[in-house]
Amino acid sequence: MELSAGQTFGTVTILFTDLVGSTELATRVGPTPADRVRQEHFALLRGVLAKHGGTEVKTLGDGLMVTFPGAAAGVGGAIAIQQALFRRNGSAEDQLAIRMGLALGDATREDGDYFGPPVVEAARLCTAARAARSS
């Protein structure tokens, strides 16, 4: 495989997350309270991911694209997100629900973003996943 300048190729674990019901929440409570919930959501995810070796690639509306150094770290990070969500929802008025998709494979990295089968697979799995609402 020939790579152009600035590209790298290798095995990566990709995680996509999606905050479920964010549009409905904004309609119900208004944009300012909904934005506070979104910020809380991102803070929760980023705190967990940092402890599991996750590297944020980019935000995607109300979700994240994250890479991990390996499969075990990716699975551990996804489980830790579910556990943190369960703890948060135990005492919160507005319950958060998320979807996640995780995939491992060879991808090309270019300009800080990733391209290839694991990116497509993780995105599709996230879209197809049932919402995890731990409360």
JOQUI-V915166 format. One line per field, one symbol per residue. ss: DSSP state (H for helix, E for strand, L for the rest). psi: psi as a letter, one per 40 degrees, with the letter a starting at -180 (. if undefined). burial: # if it has 16 or more other C-alpha atoms within 10 Angstrom, else .. A space follows every 50 residues. Layout:
ss=???
psi=???
burial=???
This chain:
ss=LLLLLLEEEEEEEEEEEEELLHHHHHHHHLHHHHHHHHHHHHHHHHHHHH HLLLEEEEEELLEEEEEELLHHHHHHHHHHHHHHHHHHHLLLLLLLLEEE EEEEEEEEEELLEEELHHHHHHHHHHHHLLLELLL
psi=hhiiheiihihihhhiihhhedddddddeidddddddddddddddddddd eeeihhdiigbfiihiiieiddddddddddddddddddddeidhhihiii hhihahihhhfeiiiadddddddddddeiihhgh.
burial=........#..#########.#..##.......##.##..##..##.##. .#####.....#######.##.######.###.###.##.....###### #########....#...##########...##.#.
